Amino acid sequence: MTVDTEPTPGPGPGSATVRVRAQLSLSTTAARNLATTTKSKPQMQEITSRWLLKMLPWVQVSAGTYRVNRRLSYATGRGRVAFAKTGSTVTVIAPSLTEVPALRGFEDEAVLAELARRFVQRDFGPGDVLVQEGTPIAEVFLIAHGKVDRIGTGKYGEETVLGTLADGDHVGDEVITEPGGNWPYTVRAATAGVAMALDAAGLQDLIDRSAPLREQLLGFAADAAQAQNAHGEAQIDLSAGHQGEYDLPGAFVDYELEPREFELSVAQTVLKVHTRVADLYNQPMNQTEEQLRLTIEALRERQEHELINNPEFGLLSNADFDQRIQTRSGAPTPDDLDELLAMRRDTDYLFAHPRAIAAFERECNKRGVYPGTVDVLGKQRPVWRGVPIFSCGKIPVADDQTTSFIAMRVGEDNQGVVGLTQVGIPDEVEPGLNVRFMGINEQAVSSYLVSAYYSAAVLVPDALGVLENVEVGRARG
């Protein structure tokens, strides 16, 4: 039966006529009581493409620990100094001064605190010159905030940009190892920022007063004097181009005495399913299987996040500081990616947040440059200089709308980046992931321990590079 109400003229306001119509067929609401509803599997918005897990070559770690043996190296590498900011006042966090190569491993906290106290804040604006090429090196500069360019002189007298330094970088530590030298380049501010400066006289005064600091710097100078190649590795003496009975040099390849070891990390959770649900509500889909499927998806998402962001083995944390570069203008340009690719002998993949990829393609559009595409596992991916670019939402975008591009060479045979796992563990349902039944408690709830084991290793520093401070929120220019 259908009831229609429609207004009709009458003696008073709101007059209406009610007309009843007989129902001619079964309603859909009633019909659903006899119908079988077609259901989808449980959906999950968290699932992403997880390109990093797909593209990394995975190495079997049977013993649970992976040791990276390298040739002995005298180079200590650069790190990032940290700062504290109170209002407009910036101070150096003393323990982070050990990121300066000459102070690597120095443990005297009192001396580090005194050294940090002697740094003087110096604000700068765009275009300001911090040091001029050819002048004596009389100060050490720590870049607390902002960007500065190292400007050299080309063959024909033109300016060339040798590199860009940003938050935490430092220049002028040659005042420690090469006193009396001159600046080989000009340091000019690209943006407004803050630098912390330490003059040579103040440094020398502290060296004279502290025997531990003096011994530290002498040891660093001794290492620097060792014969080494361009990568800081101990030199292998060779001879070439000689004739006759030439006395050949003797040589051997020395190894690091304390190589780094990576233990497999784990992501775990306990899945609980009531036995009544598992017994009675398993048609047309198995409740326990669906619960496990979505739990495994969540674990794999967390695994990829850890491979990017974990402070111990994550790629962003383990990229060598000599393999990190800054964008020249903020937004990621073809020039920036070209420089990133040029830092290693071979690059297999580029990874970036989807917003960073969109920002790069906008910059390409401005220049009339159109990246190609390549088919990877049935999907079309953008490619730059023959290197495919994969989206990875686990690469963070900071509050200031900056993120990073990651470039990597992969594989053990190619001295690249490798994923670490162990295949064949008990109750394994996927490689390196198992589900173990833990029993049923007194409330009739079944428990399943779900575990994924993984890690990552960078075999040599130039296998992994990062383009930092990539701006993704810049307005169209």
C-alpha positions as CSV (number, residue, x, y, z in Angstrom):
1,M,0.0,0.0,0.0
2,T,1.2,3.5,-0.9
3,V,0.1,6.7,0.7
4,D,0.2,10.0,-1.2
5,T,-0.5,13.3,0.4
6,E,-1.0,16.4,-1.8
7,P,-2.4,19.9,-1.0
8,T,-5.9,20.8,-2.3
9,P,-7.9,24.0,-2.0
10,G,-10.0,24.1,1.2
11,P,-11.5,26.3,3.8
12,G,-8.5,26.4,6.0
13,P,-4.7,26.6,5.7
14,G,-2.9,23.3,5.1
15,S,-5.8,21.4,3.7
16,A,-4.8,18.2,2.0
17,T,-6.3,15.1,0.5
18,V,-5.0,11.6,1.4
19,R,-5.0,9.1,-1.4
20,V,-4.2,5.4,-0.9
21,R,-2.8,3.3,-3.7
22,A,-2.6,-0.5,-3.6
23,Q,1.0,-1.9,-3.8
24,L,1.5,-3.8,-7.0
25,S,4.8,-5.7,-6.2
26,L,7.2,-6.8,-3.4
27,S,9.3,-4.0,-2.1
28,T,13.1,-4.2,-2.2
29,T,13.3,-3.8,1.6
30,A,11.2,-7.0,2.1
31,A,12.9,-8.8,-0.8
32,R,16.3,-8.4,0.9
33,N,15.2,-10.7,3.7
34,L,15.2,-13.7,1.2
35,A,18.2,-12.6,-0.9
36,T,21.9,-13.5,-0.4
37,T,24.0,-10.3,-0.2
38,T,27.2,-10.2,-2.2
39,K,30.0,-9.2,0.0
40,S,33.5,-7.8,-0.6
41,K,36.5,-8.8,1.3
42,P,37.4,-6.4,4.2
43,Q,39.1,-3.3,2.6
44,M,42.0,-1.4,4.1
45,Q,42.9,2.2,3.2
46,E,46.4,1.8,4.8
47,I,47.6,-0.5,2.0
48,T,50.1,1.2,-0.4
49,S,52.1,0.1,-3.3
50,R,55.1,-0.7,-1.1
51,W,57.6,-0.3,-4.0
52,L,60.6,-0.4,-1.7
53,L,59.8,-3.9,-0.5
54,K,59.2,-5.0,-4.0
55,M,62.4,-3.6,-5.5
56,L,65.0,-4.3,-2.8
57,P,67.0,-7.5,-3.3
58,W,66.6,-9.5,-0.1
59,V,69.6,-11.4,1.4
60,Q,69.1,-14.5,3.5
61,V,70.5,-13.9,7.0
62,S,70.6,-17.4,8.4
63,A,72.4,-16.4,11.6
64,G,70.2,-13.4,12.3
65,T,73.1,-11.0,12.0
66,Y,74.7,-9.5,8.9
67,R,78.2,-8.1,9.0
68,V,79.4,-5.5,6.4
69,N,83.1,-6.0,5.9
70,R,84.9,-3.0,4.3
71,R,88.3,-2.0,3.3
72,L,90.2,0.0,6.0
73,S,89.3,3.7,5.7
74,Y,91.0,6.7,7.3
75,A,88.2,9.1,6.4
76,T,85.8,9.8,9.2
77,G,83.1,11.4,7.2
78,R,81.1,14.5,8.1
79,G,78.0,14.6,10.3
80,R,75.5,17.2,11.3
81,V,75.9,19.4,14.3
82,A,72.8,20.1,16.3
83,F,71.6,23.4,17.8
84,A,69.2,24.7,20.4
85,K,67.1,27.8,19.8
86,T,65.6,30.0,22.6
87,G,63.8,32.9,21.1
88,S,66.2,34.4,18.6
89,T,69.3,33.0,20.4
90,V,71.0,29.9,19.0
91,T,73.5,27.7,20.8
92,V,75.5,24.7,19.8
93,I,74.6,21.4,21.4
94,A,78.0,20.4,22.7
95,P,77.9,16.5,22.2
96,S,77.0,17.0,18.5
97,L,80.4,18.6,17.9
98,T,81.8,15.1,17.5
99,E,80.1,15.1,14.1
100,V,83.0,17.3,12.9
101,P,85.6,14.9,11.4
102,A,88.5,16.1,13.6
103,L,86.4,15.6,16.8
104,R,84.9,12.2,15.9
105,G,85.1,9.9,18.9
106,F,86.3,12.7,21.3
107,E,84.7,12.0,24.7
108,D,85.7,14.8,27.0
109,E,82.3,16.5,27.7
110,A,83.8,19.4,29.6
111,V,86.0,20.4,26.7
112,L,83.2,20.0,24.2
113,A,81.0,22.2,26.3
114,E,83.7,24.9,26.5
115,L,84.2,24.6,22.7
116,A,80.4,25.0,22.1
117,R,80.3,28.1,24.4
118,R,82.9,29.9,22.3
119,F,80.9,29.8,19.1
120,V,79.3,33.2,18.3
121,Q,76.0,33.6,16.6
122,R,76.1,35.4,13.2
123,D,72.9,36.1,11.3
124,F,73.0,36.5,7.5
125,G,70.7,37.5,4.7
126,P,70.4,36.3,1.1
127,G,73.6,37.2,-0.9
128,D,75.7,37.9,2.2
129,V,79.3,36.7,1.9
130,L,80.5,34.7,4.9
131,V,84.0,34.2,3.6
132,Q,85.9,35.3,0.5
133,E,88.0,33.1,-1.7
134,G,91.8,33.6,-1.1
135,T,91.5,35.1,2.3
136,P,93.1,33.3,5.3
137,I,91.0,30.6,7.0
138,A,90.5,32.2,10.4
139,E,87.1,30.8,11.4
140,V,85.1,27.7,11.6
141,F,81.4,28.1,10.6
142,L,78.5,25.9,11.6
143,I,75.3,26.5,9.6
144,A,72.5,26.5,12.2
145,H,69.7,27.5,9.8
146,G,69.4,28.4,6.1
147,K,71.4,27.6,3.0
148,V,74.8,28.8,1.8
149,D,76.6,28.1,-1.5
150,R,80.3,27.3,-1.9
151,I,81.3,29.4,-4.9
152,G,84.5,28.6,-6.8
153,T,86.3,30.1,-9.8
154,G,86.1,28.3,-13.1
155,K,88.8,27.9,-15.7
156,Y,87.9,31.1,-17.4
157,G,87.2,33.2,-14.3
158,E,83.5,32.5,-14.1
159,E,81.7,31.6,-10.9
160,T,80.9,27.9,-10.3
161,V,78.7,26.4,-7.5
162,L,80.7,23.7,-5.8
163,G,78.0,22.7,-3.5
164,T,75.2,23.8,-1.1
165,L,75.3,23.6,2.7
166,A,72.3,23.7,5.0
167,D,71.3,23.1,8.6
168,G,74.0,21.3,10.6
169,D,76.7,21.5,7.9
170,H,80.0,23.1,8.6
171,V,82.9,24.7,6.7
172,G,86.4,25.9,7.8
173,D,87.5,22.9,9.9
174,E,90.7,23.2,7.8
175,V,91.7,25.8,10.4
176,I,92.3,22.7,12.6
177,T,94.2,20.5,10.2
178,E,95.8,23.1,7.9
179,P,96.5,26.2,10.0
180,G,97.7,29.2,7.9
181,G,95.8,28.1,4.8
182,N,93.5,30.2,2.6
183,W,89.9,29.7,1.6
184,P,89.8,27.8,-1.7
185,Y,86.2,29.1,-2.3
186,T,83.7,31.8,-1.4
187,V,80.8,31.0,0.9
188,R,77.7,33.1,0.0
189,A,74.3,32.9,1.6
190,A,71.5,31.6,-0.7
191,T,68.8,32.3,1.9
192,A,68.5,34.1,5.2
193,G,69.8,32.1,8.1
194,V,72.1,31.8,11.1
195,A,75.7,30.6,11.4
196,M,77.8,29.9,14.5
197,A,81.4,31.1,14.1
198,L,84.5,30.2,16.1
199,D,87.7,32.2,15.5
200,A,91.0,30.5,15.2
201,A,92.5,32.3,18.2
202,G,89.7,31.0,20.5
203,L,90.2,27.5,19.2
204,Q,94.0,27.6,19.6
205,D,93.6,28.8,23.1
206,L,91.5,25.8,24.0
207,I,93.9,23.4,22.3
208,D,96.8,24.8,24.3
209,R,94.8,24.4,27.6
210,S,93.5,20.9,26.9
211,A,95.9,17.9,26.4
212,P,93.1,15.5,25.4
213,L,91.9,17.8,22.7
214,R,95.5,18.3,21.5
215,E,96.0,14.5,21.3
216,Q,92.7,14.1,19.5
217,L,93.7,16.6,16.8
218,L,97.2,15.1,16.4
219,G,95.7,11.6,15.9
220,F,93.3,13.0,13.3
221,A,96.2,14.7,11.5
222,A,98.2,11.5,11.5
223,D,95.3,9.6,9.9
224,A,95.0,12.3,7.3
225,A,98.7,12.0,6.5
226,Q,98.3,8.3,5.7
227,A,98.4,7.3,2.0
228,Q,94.8,7.0,0.9
229,N,92.7,7.1,-2.2
230,A,90.0,9.6,-3.1
231,H,87.5,7.7,-0.9
232,G,89.6,7.8,2.2
233,E,90.5,4.1,2.0
234,A,94.1,2.9,2.7
235,Q,96.1,3.1,-0.5
236,I,97.2,0.0,-2.3
237,D,100.7,0.6,-3.8
238,L,100.8,-0.2,-7.5
239,S,103.1,0.4,-10.4
240,A,102.2,1.0,-14.0
241,G,104.0,1.9,-17.2
242,H,107.4,0.7,-16.0
243,Q,110.0,-1.1,-18.2
244,G,112.7,-3.6,-17.5
245,E,113.5,-5.2,-14.2
246,Y,111.6,-2.6,-12.1
247,D,111.3,-3.2,-8.3
248,L,107.6,-3.6,-7.8
249,P,106.0,-2.2,-4.7
250,G,104.6,-4.6,-2.1
251,A,101.0,-4.2,-1.1
252,F,98.1,-5.8,0.9
253,V,94.5,-4.8,1.4
254,D,93.7,-4.0,5.0
255,Y,90.2,-4.4,6.5
256,E,88.2,-2.5,9.1
257,L,88.9,-4.1,12.5
258,E,85.4,-3.4,13.8
259,P,83.0,-3.8,10.9
260,R,79.4,-2.9,11.4
261,E,76.8,-5.6,12.1
262,F,73.1,-5.5,11.5
263,E,70.7,-7.6,13.6
264,L,67.4,-8.4,12.1
265,S,64.7,-6.2,13.5
266,V,61.1,-7.3,14.2
267,A,57.6,-6.0,14.0
268,Q,55.1,-8.0,16.0
269,T,51.5,-8.0,17.2
270,V,49.2,-10.5,18.9
271,L,46.0,-11.1,16.9
272,K,43.0,-12.1,19.1
273,V,39.9,-13.9,17.6
274,H,37.0,-15.2,19.8
275,T,36.4,-18.9,19.1
276,R,32.7,-18.3,18.8
277,V,33.3,-15.9,15.9
278,A,35.8,-18.4,14.3
279,D,33.4,-21.3,14.7
280,L,30.0,-19.7,13.7
281,Y,30.7,-16.9,11.3
282,N,33.0,-18.3,8.7
283,Q,30.8,-18.3,5.6
284,P,31.3,-17.2,3.0
285,M,34.7,-15.9,4.3
286,N,37.0,-17.3,6.9
287,Q,37.1,-14.8,9.7
288,T,40.5,-15.8,11.1
289,E,42.0,-15.7,7.6
290,E,40.7,-12.2,6.9
291,Q,41.9,-10.9,10.3
292,L,45.3,-12.4,9.6
293,R,45.4,-11.0,6.0
294,L,44.8,-7.4,7.2
295,T,47.2,-7.8,10.1
296,I,49.9,-8.9,7.7
297,E,49.3,-6.0,5.5
298,A,49.7,-3.6,8.4
299,L,52.9,-5.3,9.4
300,R,54.3,-5.0,5.9
301,E,53.4,-1.3,5.9
302,R,55.2,-0.8,9.2
303,Q,58.2,-2.8,7.8
304,E,58.6,-0.4,4.9
305,H,58.3,2.6,7.2
306,E,61.1,1.2,9.4
307,L,63.3,0.6,6.4
308,I,63.0,4.3,5.6
309,N,62.9,5.9,9.0
310,N,64.4,3.6,11.7
311,P,67.3,5.5,13.3
312,E,69.5,2.4,13.4
313,F,69.2,0.9,9.9
314,G,66.7,3.2,8.1
315,L,67.9,4.6,4.7
316,L,67.4,8.2,5.6
317,S,69.5,7.8,8.8
318,N,72.2,5.7,7.2
319,A,72.9,7.8,4.1
320,D,76.5,9.0,4.4
321,F,76.6,12.8,4.9
322,D,79.0,13.1,1.9
323,Q,76.2,11.6,-0.1
324,R,73.6,14.2,0.9
325,I,73.0,17.2,-1.2
326,Q,70.7,20.2,-1.0
327,T,68.3,21.5,-3.7
328,R,69.6,24.7,-5.3
329,S,66.3,26.6,-5.4
330,G,64.0,24.6,-3.1
331,A,61.7,22.8,-5.5
332,P,63.2,19.6,-7.0
333,T,64.5,20.4,-10.5
334,P,66.1,18.3,-13.2
335,D,69.4,19.8,-12.3
336,D,69.0,18.6,-8.7
337,L,68.2,15.0,-9.8
338,D,71.1,15.1,-12.3
339,E,73.5,16.0,-9.5
340,L,72.1,13.3,-7.3
341,L,72.6,10.7,-10.0
342,A,76.1,11.9,-10.7
343,M,77.2,11.1,-7.1
344,R,77.5,7.3,-7.7
345,R,78.7,5.1,-10.5
346,D,75.3,3.6,-11.0
347,T,71.8,4.3,-9.7
348,D,69.1,1.7,-10.0
349,Y,66.1,3.4,-8.4
350,L,64.8,6.8,-7.1
351,F,62.3,6.9,-4.3
352,A,60.2,10.0,-3.3
353,H,57.0,11.0,-1.7
354,P,54.2,11.3,-4.2
355,R,54.0,15.0,-3.6
356,A,57.8,15.3,-4.3
357,I,57.3,13.5,-7.6
358,A,54.5,15.9,-8.5
359,A,56.7,18.8,-7.6
360,F,59.5,17.5,-9.8
361,E,57.1,17.0,-12.8
362,R,55.9,20.6,-12.3
363,E,59.5,21.8,-12.6
364,C,59.9,19.7,-15.7
365,N,56.8,21.2,-17.2
366,K,58.1,24.7,-16.6
367,R,61.2,23.8,-18.6
368,G,59.4,22.0,-21.4
369,V,61.0,18.8,-20.3
370,Y,58.9,15.6,-20.1
371,P,60.2,12.6,-18.3
372,G,59.6,9.2,-20.0
373,T,57.9,6.2,-18.4
374,V,58.9,2.6,-18.0
375,D,56.8,-0.5,-17.3
376,V,57.7,-2.0,-13.9
377,L,55.7,-5.1,-12.7
378,G,52.8,-4.1,-15.0
379,K,52.7,-0.5,-13.8
380,Q,53.9,2.7,-15.6
381,R,56.4,4.6,-13.6
382,P,58.1,7.9,-14.5
383,V,61.8,7.6,-15.4
384,W,64.6,10.2,-15.3
385,R,67.9,9.6,-17.2
386,G,66.9,5.9,-17.4
387,V,66.3,5.6,-13.7
388,P,62.7,4.8,-12.6
389,I,61.1,6.9,-9.9
390,F,59.0,5.1,-7.4
391,S,56.5,6.6,-5.0
392,C,57.0,6.0,-1.3
393,G,54.6,7.7,1.2
394,K,56.8,6.5,4.1
395,I,59.3,9.2,3.2
396,P,58.2,12.0,5.6
397,V,57.0,15.5,4.6
398,A,58.0,17.9,7.4
399,D,55.7,20.7,8.7
400,D,57.7,23.2,6.6
401,Q,56.6,21.2,3.5
402,T,60.1,19.7,2.8
403,T,60.9,16.1,2.0
404,S,63.7,14.1,0.4
405,F,64.5,12.1,-2.7
406,I,66.4,8.8,-2.2
407,A,68.7,7.4,-4.9
408,M,70.2,3.9,-4.5
409,R,72.2,1.2,-6.2
410,V,71.1,-2.2,-5.1
411,G,72.4,-5.7,-4.7
412,E,75.4,-7.5,-3.1
413,D,77.2,-8.0,-6.3
414,N,77.0,-4.3,-7.1
415,Q,78.0,-3.1,-3.7
416,G,74.6,-1.6,-3.2
417,V,71.8,-1.5,-0.7
418,V,70.3,-4.8,0.3
419,G,67.3,-5.9,2.4
420,L,67.9,-8.4,5.1
421,T,65.6,-11.2,6.2
422,Q,65.5,-14.8,7.1
423,V,63.4,-17.2,5.1
424,G,62.3,-20.6,6.4
425,I,61.4,-19.6,10.0
426,P,58.9,-21.8,11.8
427,D,55.2,-21.3,10.9
428,E,56.2,-19.1,8.0
429,V,53.3,-17.8,5.9
430,E,55.3,-15.3,3.8
431,P,59.1,-14.8,3.4
432,G,60.4,-13.6,6.7
433,L,56.9,-13.5,8.3
434,N,55.3,-16.1,10.5
435,V,52.1,-16.7,12.4
436,R,52.3,-18.8,15.6
437,F,49.2,-20.0,17.5
438,M,49.5,-19.0,21.2
439,G,46.5,-20.9,22.6
440,I,43.0,-20.1,23.9
441,N,42.5,-18.3,27.2
442,E,39.7,-18.8,29.7
443,Q,37.5,-16.3,27.9
444,A,37.6,-18.5,24.8
445,V,39.8,-16.0,22.8
446,S,42.4,-17.5,20.4
447,S,45.7,-15.6,20.2
448,Y,48.1,-15.6,17.2
449,L,51.6,-14.1,17.4
450,V,52.3,-12.4,14.0
451,S,56.0,-11.4,13.4
452,A,58.0,-10.0,10.5
453,Y,61.8,-10.0,10.6
454,Y,63.8,-7.6,8.5
455,S,66.6,-5.0,8.3
456,A,68.6,-3.2,5.6
457,A,72.3,-2.6,4.9
458,V,74.3,-0.1,2.8
459,L,77.4,-2.0,1.6
460,V,79.4,1.1,0.6
461,P,78.6,4.8,1.2
462,D,78.1,5.8,-2.4
463,A,75.3,3.2,-2.8
464,L,72.8,5.5,-1.2
465,G,72.3,9.2,-1.8
466,V,69.7,11.7,-0.5
467,L,68.5,15.0,-2.0
468,E,67.4,17.0,1.1
469,N,65.1,20.0,1.8
470,V,62.9,19.3,-1.3
471,E,60.1,21.8,-1.2
472,V,56.7,20.5,-2.2
473,G,54.5,23.3,-1.1
474,R,56.0,26.2,-3.1
475,A,53.4,28.2,-5.1
476,R,53.6,28.1,-8.9
477,G,56.1,30.7,-10.2
